């Protein structure tokens, strides 16, 4: 079964090399409109989007994320979990305050911002654009809060570098469905599972054959490498959430 939407979704790959063509105002408006029409928890629309066009601020984002190529993207969006707007729209009473500062509403705003981001990615790819979602903006949350003057009950969640691809990177193979789609109960991983062994080999073959940055790598080794990163790099996230007025109790 196939259709243009499925073809777009199945063809996704992250793009980090862009032409010099900037997105038009119409393209930016279309992407934001796609985000607005994404599902939203309780119709509360608990996310906001900042278009970052100031070269100085883009340079800071490049420093924070460690990815200078974002400055060459056709456009850069920062996705913000946002309960501040709804705080301004509701009476200032104890129940309202408690609800908006709660972990429940924090998660709802994270869901909204994340779903909006994926909607923009898919919309962009349907228009021939490419993009990369960047969680690396979390490397220095306090700096970004100051840089973008983010009020209480907001939080910088994701970056989205999007533009016209300069090339079409190889697509990374995904996990077999047997390792991530279960029926009725969670299935614990067996390290010697044939699906995992085959997937490790598939990833090894992918890294050997892809056009750039070839290396010896399995998925299992990749996860071990990711988990060995210095946890202090983003140790301030919880503190920043509390400083922004969100409860995580």
Protein Blocks (a to p, Z undefined) as FASTA:
>chain_A
ZZfklmmmmmgccdfbdcfbdcdfklmmmmmmmmmmpccehhlopaccdddfbfklmmmm
mmmnopaklmmpmbdcdddddfklmmmmpccdfklmmmmmpmklmmmmmmmmmmmmmmmm
mmmmmnopacdddfklmmmmmlmmmmnopaehiacfbdcdddddfbdcdddddddfklmp
cehiacdddfklfklmmmmmmmmmmmmmmmbhpacddfklmmmmmmmpcfklmmmmmmmm
mmnopacZZ
